[in-house]
Amino acid sequence: MVECEVKIGAADLYDYNLKYTYGKIINIIAEIAGIAAVLYGFVSRNYPLAVIGALVVVYLPVTLWIRSAQTAALLPAFKKPLHYVLDENGLTVSQGEESQTVSWDNCLKAVSTSRSILLFTSATSATIFPRAQLGDKAVLVIQCISQNMSPDRVHIRY
């Protein structure tokens, strides 16, 4: 069993949003097209095309940051720390009097970024474990996830 308490901030949400958004091929293609437009615009001296390409490249990360900052500032769930308990039954998330348990069978996948460990509990939502706040418990969280989920659903780098 692993217990930890974390406070999710705007930077943690931004990290999740980047991983989720750039996990979709259409967004990767859009970024590549934007970069290609910038390069071609400069090479061909078509500066309006270069500007449009730059806007395409910058738009998504900027809007993700703004959305993350707004979400962290406005939602009450991100104002207080979350208490996580990982055990053989699954993941229990509690805050104040509220508590929710998700069994390991209902966890779709676990992935990592340099900043976080993300445990997807649905196609669009994940539990965020910020590595900086976990400290030494990060290894224990990874071990618990790896032991209780199918290896083909765990894509975490230490």
CYANA upper distance limits for C-alpha pairs under 8 A (distance plus 0.5 A):
  1 MET  CA     85 VAL  CA      7.46
  1 MET  CA     86 LEU  CA      6.07
  1 MET  CA     87 ASP  CA      4.92
  1 MET  CA     88 GLU  CA      7.86
  1 MET  CA    144 CYS  CA      8.07
  2 VAL  CA     84 TYR  CA      8.46
  2 VAL  CA     85 VAL  CA      6.18
  2 VAL  CA     86 LEU  CA      5.63
  2 VAL  CA     87 ASP  CA      7.06
  2 VAL  CA    137 LYS  CA      8.19
  2 VAL  CA    140 LEU  CA      7.22
  2 VAL  CA    141 VAL  CA      7.03
  2 VAL  CA    144 CYS  CA      8.05
  3 GLU  CA     83 HIS  CA      7.85
  3 GLU  CA     84 TYR  CA      6.13
  3 GLU  CA     85 VAL  CA      5.02
  3 GLU  CA     86 LEU  CA      6.98
  4 CYS  CA     83 HIS  CA      6.43
  4 CYS  CA     84 TYR  CA      5.82
  4 CYS  CA     85 VAL  CA      7.20
  4 CYS  CA    134 LEU  CA      7.47
  4 CYS  CA    137 LYS  CA      8.14
  5 GLU  CA     81 PRO  CA      6.73
  5 GLU  CA     82 LEU  CA      6.03
  5 GLU  CA     83 HIS  CA      4.92
  5 GLU  CA     84 TYR  CA      6.53
  5 GLU  CA    134 LEU  CA      8.44
  6 VAL  CA     81 PRO  CA      5.71
  6 VAL  CA     82 LEU  CA      5.87
  6 VAL  CA     83 HIS  CA      7.15
  6 VAL  CA     84 TYR  CA      8.44
  6 VAL  CA    129 PHE  CA      7.81
  6 VAL  CA    130 PRO  CA      7.89
  6 VAL  CA    133 GLN  CA      6.69
  6 VAL  CA    134 LEU  CA      7.99
  7 LYS  CA     78 PHE  CA      7.29
  7 LYS  CA     79 LYS  CA      8.06
  7 LYS  CA     80 LYS  CA      6.83
  7 LYS  CA     81 PRO  CA      4.69
  7 LYS  CA     82 LEU  CA      6.56
  8 ILE  CA     12 ASP  CA      6.43
  8 ILE  CA     13 LEU  CA      7.56
  8 ILE  CA     72 ALA  CA      8.04
  8 ILE  CA     78 PHE  CA      6.27
  8 ILE  CA     81 PRO  CA      7.68
  8 ILE  CA     82 LEU  CA      8.37
  8 ILE  CA    128 ILE  CA      8.05
  8 ILE  CA    130 PRO  CA      8.13
  9 GLY  CA     13 LEU  CA      6.89
  9 GLY  CA     69 ALA  CA      8.45
  9 GLY  CA     72 ALA  CA      6.28
  9 GLY  CA     78 PHE  CA      7.36
 10 ALA  CA     14 TYR  CA      6.52
 10 ALA  CA     65 TRP  CA      8.25
 10 ALA  CA     68 SER  CA      5.75
 10 ALA  CA     69 ALA  CA      5.23
 10 ALA  CA     70 GLN  CA      8.41
 10 ALA  CA     71 THR  CA      8.00
 10 ALA  CA     72 ALA  CA      5.72
 10 ALA  CA     73 ALA  CA      8.31
 11 ALA  CA     15 ASP  CA      6.67
 11 ALA  CA     65 TRP  CA      8.49
 11 ALA  CA     68 SER  CA      7.92
 11 ALA  CA     69 ALA  CA      8.23
 12 ASP  CA     16 TYR  CA      6.89
 12 ASP  CA    115 ARG  CA      8.17
 12 ASP  CA    116 SER  CA      7.88
 12 ASP  CA    128 ILE  CA      7.95
 12 ASP  CA    130 PRO  CA      7.09
 13 LEU  CA     17 ASN  CA      6.55
 13 LEU  CA     68 SER  CA      5.92
 13 LEU  CA     69 ALA  CA      8.43
 13 LEU  CA     72 ALA  CA      7.98
 14 TYR  CA     18 LEU  CA      6.56
 14 TYR  CA     64 LEU  CA      6.93
 14 TYR  CA     65 TRP  CA      6.15
 14 TYR  CA     68 SER  CA      5.82
 14 TYR  CA     69 ALA  CA      8.36
 15 ASP  CA     19 LYS  CA      6.82
 15 ASP  CA    113 THR  CA      8.18
 15 ASP  CA    115 ARG  CA      7.60
 15 ASP  CA    116 SER  CA      7.92
 16 TYR  CA     20 TYR  CA      6.56
 16 TYR  CA    116 SER  CA      8.34
 16 TYR  CA    118 LEU  CA      7.92
 16 TYR  CA    128 ILE  CA      7.88
 17 ASN  CA     21 THR  CA      6.29
 17 ASN  CA     64 LEU  CA      7.05
 17 ASN  CA     68 SER  CA      8.13
 18 LEU  CA     22 TYR  CA      6.31
 18 LEU  CA     61 PRO  CA      7.91
 18 LEU  CA     64 LEU  CA      7.79
 19 LYS  CA     23 GLY  CA      6.40
 19 LYS  CA    113 THR  CA      8.03
 20 TYR  CA     24 LYS  CA      7.78
 20 TYR  CA    124 THR  CA      8.31
 21 THR  CA     27 ASN  CA      7.28
 22 TYR  CA     27 ASN  CA      6.33
 22 TYR  CA     28 ILE  CA      6.46
 23 GLY  CA     27 ASN  CA      8.38
 23 GLY  CA     28 ILE  CA      8.35
 24 LYS  CA     28 ILE  CA      7.24
 25 ILE  CA     29 ILE  CA      6.64
 26 ILE  CA     30 ALA  CA      6.69
 27 ASN  CA     31 GLU  CA      6.78
 28 ILE  CA     32 ILE  CA      6.74
 29 ILE  CA     33 ALA  CA      6.53
 30 ALA  CA     34 GLY  CA      6.60
 30 ALA  CA     56 VAL  CA      7.81
 30 ALA  CA     57 VAL  CA      8.27
 31 GLU  CA     35 ILE  CA      6.71
 31 GLU  CA     56 VAL  CA      7.32
 31 GLU  CA     57 VAL  CA      5.86
 32 ILE  CA     36 ALA  CA      6.56
 33 ALA  CA     37 ALA  CA      6.55
 33 ALA  CA     53 GLY  CA      7.90
 34 GLY  CA     38 VAL  CA      6.78
 34 GLY  CA     52 ILE  CA      8.12
 34 GLY  CA     53 GLY  CA      4.63
 34 GLY  CA     54 ALA  CA      6.78
 34 GLY  CA     55 LEU  CA      8.20
 34 GLY  CA     56 VAL  CA      5.74
 34 GLY  CA     57 VAL  CA      5.76
 35 ILE  CA     39 LEU  CA      6.73
 35 ILE  CA     53 GLY  CA      6.66
 35 ILE  CA     54 ALA  CA      7.59
 35 ILE  CA     57 VAL  CA      7.07
 36 ALA  CA     40 TYR  CA      6.41
 36 ALA  CA     53 GLY  CA      7.87
 37 ALA  CA     41 GLY  CA      6.17
 37 ALA  CA     49 LEU  CA      6.59
 37 ALA  CA     50 ALA  CA      6.13
 37 ALA  CA     52 ILE  CA      7.98
 37 ALA  CA     53 GLY  CA      5.26
 37 ALA  CA     54 ALA  CA      8.31
 38 VAL  CA     42 PHE  CA      6.78
 38 VAL  CA     49 LEU  CA      7.20
 38 VAL  CA     50 ALA  CA      4.42
 38 VAL  CA     51 VAL  CA      7.31
 38 VAL  CA     52 ILE  CA      8.10
 38 VAL  CA     53 GLY  CA      5.37
 38 VAL  CA     54 ALA  CA      6.47
 39 LEU  CA     43 VAL  CA      6.66
 39 LEU  CA     50 ALA  CA      7.37
 40 TYR  CA     44 SER  CA      6.34
 40 TYR  CA     45 ARG  CA      8.48
 40 TYR  CA     46 ASN  CA      8.15
 40 TYR  CA     49 LEU  CA      8.41
 40 TYR  CA     50 ALA  CA      7.65
 41 GLY  CA     45 ARG  CA      6.09
 41 GLY  CA     46 ASN  CA      4.96
 41 GLY  CA     47 TYR  CA      5.86
 41 GLY  CA     48 PRO  CA      7.75
 41 GLY  CA     49 LEU  CA      5.59
 41 GLY  CA     50 ALA  CA      4.79
 41 GLY  CA     51 VAL  CA      8.47
 42 PHE  CA     46 ASN  CA      6.68
 42 PHE  CA     47 TYR  CA      6.64
 42 PHE  CA     50 ALA  CA      6.64
 46 ASN  CA     50 ALA  CA      7.09
 47 TYR  CA     51 VAL  CA      6.66
 48 PRO  CA     52 ILE  CA      6.71
 49 LEU  CA     53 GLY  CA      6.58
 50 ALA  CA     54 ALA  CA      6.61
 51 VAL  CA     55 LEU  CA      6.70
 52 ILE  CA     56 VAL  CA      6.80
 53 GLY  CA     57 VAL  CA      6.77
 54 ALA  CA     58 VAL  CA      6.59
 55 LEU  CA     59 TYR  CA      6.13
 56 VAL  CA     60 LEU  CA      7.78
 57 VAL  CA     61 PRO  CA      8.40
 58 VAL  CA     62 VAL  CA      6.68
 59 TYR  CA     63 THR  CA      6.56
 60 LEU  CA     64 LEU  CA      6.53
 61 PRO  CA     65 TRP  CA      6.69
 62 VAL  CA     66 ILE  CA      6.78
 63 THR  CA     67 ARG  CA      6.53
 64 LEU  CA     68 SER  CA      6.51
 65 TRP  CA     69 ALA  CA      6.62
 66 ILE  CA     70 GLN  CA      6.65
 67 ARG  CA     71 THR  CA      6.54
 68 SER  CA     72 ALA  CA      6.59
 69 ALA  CA     73 ALA  CA      6.61
 70 GLN  CA     74 LEU  CA      6.41
 71 THR  CA     75 LEU  CA      6.21
 72 ALA  CA     78 PHE  CA      6.09
 72 ALA  CA     79 LYS  CA      7.92
 73 ALA  CA     78 PHE  CA      7.98
 73 ALA  CA     79 LYS  CA      8.01
 75 LEU  CA     79 LYS  CA      7.68
 76 PRO  CA     80 LYS  CA      7.95
 77 ALA  CA     95 GLN  CA      8.43
 80 LYS  CA     95 GLN  CA      7.96
 81 PRO  CA     95 GLN  CA      7.45
 82 LEU  CA     93 VAL  CA      7.16
 82 LEU  CA     94 SER  CA      6.46
 82 LEU  CA     95 GLN  CA      5.76
 83 HIS  CA     93 VAL  CA      6.21
 83 HIS  CA     94 SER  CA      5.62
 83 HIS  CA     95 GLN  CA      6.66
 84 TYR  CA     91 LEU  CA      7.42
 84 TYR  CA     92 THR  CA      6.19
 84 TYR  CA     93 VAL  CA      5.27
 84 TYR  CA     94 SER  CA      7.07
 85 VAL  CA     91 LEU  CA      6.27
 85 VAL  CA     92 THR  CA      5.56
 85 VAL  CA     93 VAL  CA      7.12
 86 LEU  CA     90 GLY  CA      6.33
 86 LEU  CA     91 LEU  CA      5.15
 86 LEU  CA     92 THR  CA      6.94
 86 LEU  CA    141 VAL  CA      7.91
 86 LEU  CA    144 CYS  CA      7.43
 86 LEU  CA    145 ILE  CA      8.48
 87 ASP  CA     91 LEU  CA      7.18
 87 ASP  CA    144 CYS  CA      7.64
 88 GLU  CA    148 ASN  CA      7.18
 89 ASN  CA    103 SER  CA      6.26
 89 ASN  CA    104 TRP  CA      7.29
 90 GLY  CA    101 THR  CA      7.18
 90 GLY  CA    102 VAL  CA      6.04
 90 GLY  CA    103 SER  CA      4.64
 90 GLY  CA    104 TRP  CA      5.26
 90 GLY  CA    148 ASN  CA      8.43
 91 LEU  CA    101 THR  CA      6.02
 91 LEU  CA    102 VAL  CA      5.73
 91 LEU  CA    103 SER  CA      6.88
 91 LEU  CA    104 TRP  CA      7.74
 92 THR  CA     99 SER  CA      7.35
 92 THR  CA    100 GLN  CA      6.03
 92 THR  CA    101 THR  CA      4.62
 92 THR  CA    102 VAL  CA      6.84
 93 VAL  CA     99 SER  CA      6.17
 93 VAL  CA    100 GLN  CA      5.87
 93 VAL  CA    101 THR  CA      6.84
 94 SER  CA     98 GLU  CA      6.07
 94 SER  CA     99 SER  CA      4.59
 94 SER  CA    100 GLN  CA      6.84
 95 GLN  CA     99 SER  CA      7.00
102 VAL  CA    106 ASN  CA      6.87
102 VAL  CA    107 CYS  CA      7.75
102 VAL  CA    121 THR  CA      8.07
103 SER  CA    107 CYS  CA      7.39
104 TRP  CA    148 ASN  CA      6.94
104 TRP  CA    149 MET  CA      6.73
105 ASP  CA    149 MET  CA      8.02
106 ASN  CA    121 THR  CA      6.84
106 ASN  CA    122 SER  CA      8.47
107 CYS  CA    119 LEU  CA      7.43
107 CYS  CA    120 PHE  CA      6.40
107 CYS  CA    121 THR  CA      5.08
107 CYS  CA    122 SER  CA      7.66
107 CYS  CA    149 MET  CA      8.37
108 LEU  CA    119 LEU  CA      8.21
108 LEU  CA    120 PHE  CA      6.04
108 LEU  CA    121 THR  CA      6.22
108 LEU  CA    122 SER  CA      6.94
108 LEU  CA    123 ALA  CA      8.07
108 LEU  CA    153 ARG  CA      7.30
109 LYS  CA    119 LEU  CA      6.59
109 LYS  CA    120 PHE  CA      5.84
109 LYS  CA    121 THR  CA      8.05
109 LYS  CA    153 ARG  CA      5.10
109 LYS  CA    154 VAL  CA      6.26
109 LYS  CA    155 HIS  CA      8.11
110 ALA  CA    117 ILE  CA      7.77
110 ALA  CA    118 LEU  CA      6.11
110 ALA  CA    119 LEU  CA      4.93
110 ALA  CA    120 PHE  CA      6.54
110 ALA  CA    145 ILE  CA      8.15
110 ALA  CA    153 ARG  CA      6.79
110 ALA  CA    154 VAL  CA      5.27
110 ALA  CA    155 HIS  CA      6.35
110 ALA  CA    156 ILE  CA      7.10
111 VAL  CA    117 ILE  CA      6.55
111 VAL  CA    118 LEU  CA      5.78
111 VAL  CA    119 LEU  CA      7.11
111 VAL  CA    154 VAL  CA      6.77
111 VAL  CA    155 HIS  CA      5.19
111 VAL  CA    156 ILE  CA      5.32
111 VAL  CA    157 ARG  CA      8.39
112 SER  CA    116 SER  CA      6.25
112 SER  CA    117 ILE  CA      4.92
112 SER  CA    118 LEU  CA      6.29
112 SER  CA    155 HIS  CA      7.32
112 SER  CA    156 ILE  CA      5.32
112 SER  CA    157 ARG  CA      6.67
113 THR  CA    117 ILE  CA      6.89
113 THR  CA    118 LEU  CA      8.44
113 THR  CA    157 ARG  CA      8.33
115 ARG  CA    130 PRO  CA      6.61
115 ARG  CA    131 ARG  CA      6.23
115 ARG  CA    132 ALA  CA      7.80
116 SER  CA    128 ILE  CA      7.07
116 SER  CA    129 PHE  CA      5.96
116 SER  CA    130 PRO  CA      4.89
116 SER  CA    131 ARG  CA      5.62
117 ILE  CA    128 ILE  CA      6.63
117 ILE  CA    129 PHE  CA      5.50
117 ILE  CA    130 PRO  CA      6.95
117 ILE  CA    131 ARG  CA      7.36
117 ILE  CA    142 ILE  CA      8.47
117 ILE  CA    156 ILE  CA      7.79
118 LEU  CA    126 ALA  CA      6.43
118 LEU  CA    127 THR  CA      6.22
118 LEU  CA    128 ILE  CA      5.45
118 LEU  CA    129 PHE  CA      6.74
119 LEU  CA    126 ALA  CA      5.66
119 LEU  CA    127 THR  CA      5.56
119 LEU  CA    128 ILE  CA      7.18
120 PHE  CA    124 THR  CA      8.11
120 PHE  CA    125 SER  CA      6.35
120 PHE  CA    126 ALA  CA      4.45
120 PHE  CA    127 THR  CA      6.79
121 THR  CA    125 SER  CA      6.57
121 THR  CA    126 ALA  CA      5.91
121 THR  CA    127 THR  CA      7.64
122 SER  CA    126 ALA  CA      7.34
129 PHE  CA    133 GLN  CA      8.31
129 PHE  CA    134 LEU  CA      7.62
130 PRO  CA    134 LEU  CA      6.89
131 ARG  CA    135 GLY  CA      6.74
131 ARG  CA    138 ALA  CA      6.61
134 LEU  CA    138 ALA  CA      5.69
136 ASP  CA    140 LEU  CA      8.14
137 LYS  CA    141 VAL  CA      6.63
138 ALA  CA    142 ILE  CA      6.71
139 VAL  CA    143 GLN  CA      6.61
139 VAL  CA    158 TYR  CA      7.98
140 LEU  CA    144 CYS  CA      6.57
141 VAL  CA    145 ILE  CA      6.68
142 ILE  CA    146 SER  CA      6.51
142 ILE  CA    156 ILE  CA      7.95
142 ILE  CA    158 TYR  CA      8.47
143 GLN  CA    147 GLN  CA      6.52
144 CYS  CA    148 ASN  CA      6.76
145 ILE  CA    149 MET  CA      6.42
145 ILE  CA    154 VAL  CA      8.25
146 SER  CA    150 SER  CA      7.90
146 SER  CA    151 PRO  CA      7.28
146 SER  CA    154 VAL  CA      7.01
149 MET  CA    153 ARG  CA      7.30
149 MET  CA    154 VAL  CA      7.46
150 SER  CA    154 VAL  CA      7.36
